[in-house]
Amino acid sequence: MIKQFFIYKGESSSDLDRAKAAQLSESLNIDAIDNLELLTSEQAAFAFHDEKLLLHLYLDKSLTDLAFDFHDGEVGFRAARVSKSNEVVAKAIGCKPNYRPVVLDATAGMGRDSLIMAALGCNVIMNERNFAIYQLLKDALSHYKQSKDYRALPGSLDLNEADSIKAVLENESFEVIYLDPMFPERKKSALVKKEMRLFKQLAGEDNDADRLFNWAMSQPVKRVVVKRPKGAPILGSSKPSHEIKAKKFRYDVYLVG
Ligand SMILES: C[S@@+](CC[C@H](N)C(=O)[O-])C[C@H]1O[C@@H](n2cnc3c(N)ncnc32)[C@H](O)[C@@H]1O
């Protein structure tokens, strides 16, 4: 797992990227380096490329990088074409023709599920506790918020750096808590998506997911929704009110209020 972070402001960056890197180094109080080759497998370095934040780190002995982008790939495509009927998450969080819940996504990650919920019309607050994942998501969100796609979203997306287990929701208006903690992967590592493996390098396995679930169930919300890989056991010990199955995963839905 990654234990130490740097900021890279090396030769290959543009002046603007180097200036942004210097700013981040100061605001996060992290040392700057100018040679990525010196990184070990327990170290990672943030850098800017075309003004976007990315993280250089090792995976299987080769240096690679991780960055988030709300416009990227399948999720950006789905968000642009989302409709209540084609997203199982809409059913899971309880969307109705004239009703969209306010959602706390307590395990934000790359923000992909949150983006779909915002595209459905929900106001979504994301909590992310991992320092590096939060920095990448914050940068991706700030770029996305400047785009016409964000302005066209019927819902909204906001982000906190927070451990949800420590959050007190008493005076908040959340109706749904959404959970998608990391799941220990049993398949051969090469088969697991590269992104997920990089995530695990950064954040580990979310071994306290049962505690997070118990926290969610004790909050003043109407429902708790847990995304689980197909075949994975339920979180905690309460049986879900119902489940909604998709091809590779399912939603365990708990009606609590
Ligand atoms: C599997 S990823 C979530 C992926 C996300 N649903 C998406 O669509 O991109 C799990 C994330 O939850 C975060 N996480 C786990 N427990 C958390 C907690 N108690 N508070 C905040 N974030 C948490 C992890 O750091 C990790 O980034």
The ligand as a Gaussian input file, in Angstrom:
#p B3LYP/6-31G(d) Opt

LIG

0 1
 C      -15.484000       0.645000      -4.448000
 S      -15.051000       2.316000      -4.182000
 C      -16.552000       3.151000      -4.595000
 C      -16.751000       3.321000      -6.069000
 C      -17.871000       4.283000      -6.382000
 N      -19.165000       3.733000      -6.047000
 C      -17.836000       4.719000      -7.834000
 O      -18.874000       4.577000      -8.515000
 O      -16.801000       5.218000      -8.290000
 C      -15.050000       2.516000      -2.430000
 C      -14.567000       3.884000      -1.965000
 O      -15.146000       4.165000      -0.701000
 C      -14.202000       4.793000       0.114000
 N      -14.637000       4.552000       1.507000
 C      -14.725000       3.360000       2.143000
 N      -15.182000       3.530000       3.393000
 C      -15.399000       4.854000       3.555000
 C      -15.865000       5.656000       4.648000
 N      -16.155000       5.113000       5.839000
 N      -15.986000       6.996000       4.467000
 C      -15.651000       7.566000       3.275000
 N      -15.175000       6.859000       2.214000
 C      -15.055000       5.525000       2.343000
 C      -12.885000       4.121000      -0.253000
 O      -11.778000       4.937000       0.115000
 C      -13.049000       3.995000      -1.763000
 O      -12.588000       5.143000      -2.428000

